[in-house]
Amino acid sequence: MTKPKEEKMKEEKPRKITAYDILKSLSGGNFNTQSVVEVSEFSPYHSNLIRLDMFAWQPDKTWGYEIKVTKNDFKTDNKWQTYLNYCDFFYFVAPKGLIDLEELPEKVGLIEAFWHQNWQENNYLRTEIVRRAKKLEEVSEENKEKVLLGLIYKMAFDKNILKASL
């Protein structure tokens, strides 16, 4: 005898959200539809210790995204503050409830990810802006150049380009 549909749905819990799940959801273009280039695992040129999980660029704006899937990773990460020197806007992206807004500086945005069930009863990952990032300090000309050279290098030699349009 098969179980009723309601019981099946209660038993089937969505799997744990991974960084890859979040990256895939973000790269759908939900947040920066005006961006010209979106890349994952981005490092500005000659910035060895900097690697943003996702970076979006358009000629007059840049967005940086740092994905966190555990509280420990969020609490022990000491690098993300340096990313702010290369972005006009910066977001943390994490499973719903992992990061409290009080834990973030005022200008840093938060996007939460959570499993959602559509009308066909398929689970898919949704992302939602909890707080929009505010404009950070102006990116220096030197760092703008590093960003552009990093993007050129990435587009020429790497496969982690999520979006590129002219």
Legacy VTK file of the C-alpha trace (Angstrom):
# vtk DataFile Version 3.0
C-alpha trace
ASCII
DATASET POLYDATA
POINTS 166 float
0.000 0.000 0.000
1.431 3.381 -0.982
1.419 6.284 1.418
-0.859 9.256 0.800
0.747 12.249 -0.878
0.582 14.390 2.304
2.597 11.836 4.303
5.221 11.573 1.558
5.653 15.346 1.510
6.116 15.484 5.286
8.738 12.734 5.201
10.787 14.185 2.333
12.950 16.935 3.783
15.000 19.030 1.387
18.704 18.384 1.583
21.109 20.797 3.216
21.810 23.913 1.165
25.321 23.963 -0.307
27.433 26.859 -1.573
27.039 25.443 -5.081
23.223 25.495 -4.724
23.350 29.148 -3.722
25.759 30.100 -6.501
23.542 28.405 -9.062
20.501 30.265 -7.752
22.294 33.629 -7.713
23.588 33.231 -11.236
20.011 33.153 -12.478
20.221 36.925 -12.745
17.614 37.700 -10.099
19.532 40.556 -8.503
21.713 42.265 -11.106
19.819 42.012 -14.345
21.764 45.027 -15.583
25.190 43.477 -14.978
27.329 42.852 -18.034
29.585 40.196 -16.502
29.028 37.744 -13.628
31.772 35.366 -12.548
32.331 32.949 -9.698
35.547 32.536 -7.732
36.772 35.991 -8.722
40.127 37.501 -7.788
41.126 41.009 -8.829
44.427 41.002 -10.732
47.484 40.528 -8.475
45.300 40.162 -5.380
46.340 36.654 -4.371
44.472 36.339 -1.082
41.189 37.749 -2.346
38.603 35.431 -3.897
34.973 36.471 -3.945
32.443 33.669 -4.380
30.619 35.715 -7.000
31.313 39.080 -8.595
29.075 41.111 -10.907
30.271 44.031 -13.015
28.842 46.755 -15.174
30.808 49.819 -16.273
29.678 52.022 -13.396
28.904 49.488 -10.592
30.243 46.306 -9.051
28.714 43.775 -6.658
30.518 41.259 -4.485
28.894 38.170 -2.960
30.269 35.996 -0.180
28.444 32.711 0.374
28.328 31.182 3.854
26.631 27.870 4.636
27.768 27.393 8.246
27.778 29.735 11.215
31.385 28.774 11.988
32.533 29.773 8.493
30.774 33.121 8.871
32.201 33.770 12.347
35.803 32.800 11.522
36.141 34.461 8.102
38.591 37.347 8.434
39.001 38.057 4.712
35.679 39.502 3.641
36.446 43.043 4.844
39.195 43.297 2.207
36.627 42.476 -0.507
34.891 45.784 0.225
37.806 47.635 -1.422
36.798 46.142 -4.799
32.983 46.448 -4.677
30.423 49.198 -4.806
27.919 46.865 -3.116
28.571 43.769 -1.007
26.254 40.935 0.067
26.486 37.920 2.299
24.384 35.060 0.991
23.421 32.289 3.422
20.702 29.789 4.281
17.725 31.456 5.949
18.359 32.277 9.617
22.117 31.622 9.555
23.154 35.293 9.775
21.404 37.940 11.877
21.288 41.472 10.476
22.792 42.730 13.745
25.960 40.771 12.916
26.563 42.779 9.730
27.855 46.303 9.162
25.119 48.735 8.139
26.123 48.959 4.456
26.492 45.198 3.893
23.477 43.449 2.398
22.024 40.040 3.196
20.424 37.534 0.848
18.852 34.413 2.321
18.403 31.099 0.534
15.702 28.552 1.330
14.055 25.537 -0.226
10.637 26.200 -1.724
8.126 23.789 -3.172
6.429 24.764 -6.419
2.969 23.762 -7.580
4.405 20.561 -9.080
5.753 19.681 -5.626
9.367 20.003 -6.746
11.763 21.587 -4.290
13.917 24.383 -5.646
16.156 26.969 -4.022
14.852 30.502 -3.720
16.889 33.519 -2.766
15.467 36.640 -1.226
17.042 39.968 -0.351
16.576 40.563 3.374
18.509 43.830 3.331
19.778 45.671 0.272
23.441 46.591 0.317
24.196 50.298 0.451
26.876 52.024 -1.621
30.292 51.451 -0.069
33.276 53.800 -0.207
34.406 54.706 -3.711
36.596 51.994 -5.272
40.068 53.444 -5.934
41.283 53.795 -9.532
44.031 51.260 -8.780
41.489 48.704 -7.568
39.156 49.409 -10.513
42.068 48.562 -12.802
42.744 45.349 -10.855
39.071 44.401 -11.204
39.068 44.968 -14.973
42.322 43.061 -15.477
41.003 40.261 -13.262
37.830 40.042 -15.355
39.791 40.012 -18.607
42.035 37.254 -17.285
39.025 35.293 -16.020
37.209 35.572 -19.345
40.302 34.543 -21.308
41.482 31.615 -19.190
38.730 30.409 -16.860
35.442 28.563 -17.199
33.630 30.093 -14.209
31.846 32.788 -16.189
28.195 32.843 -15.219
27.078 35.622 -17.557
28.751 37.817 -20.161
26.797 40.110 -22.461
27.660 43.209 -24.416
LINES 1 167
166 0 1 2 3 4 5 6 7 8 9 10 11 12 13 14 15 16 17 18 19 20 21 22 23 24 25 26 27 28 29 30 31 32 33 34 35 36 37 38 39 40 41 42 43 44 45 46 47 48 49 50 51 52 53 54 55 56 57 58 59 60 61 62 63 64 65 66 67 68 69 70 71 72 73 74 75 76 77 78 79 80 81 82 83 84 85 86 87 88 89 90 91 92 93 94 95 96 97 98 99 100 101 102 103 104 105 106 107 108 109 110 111 112 113 114 115 116 117 118 119 120 121 122 123 124 125 126 127 128 129 130 131 132 133 134 135 136 137 138 139 140 141 142 143 144 145 146 147 148 149 150 151 152 153 154 155 156 157 158 159 160 161 162 163 164 165
